[in-house]
């Protein structure tokens, strides 16, 4: 089963330990995560289901290609990393 891991920055504000969920498209993987941790949905995706601007997702070492439809494939042995981008000056 794929493992979904969240940055320490998100973990500082929300209860979001790493989770193992079923494989499939990224939108399906995230839907399974949101079923377990509903509060994460509004931090990760907007009301249209697209990734928020301040969020980056990697599958293994590659950034996802489809930020709008979240159609990237997630395999059984993949790791999904969800990062909240930080900015400032």
Secondary structure, DSSP 8 states (H G I E B T S, - for coil): -EEEEE-HHHHHHS----EEE--EEHHHHHHHHHHH-GGGHHHHB-TTS-B-TTEEEEETTEE-S-TTT---EE-TT-EEEEEE-----
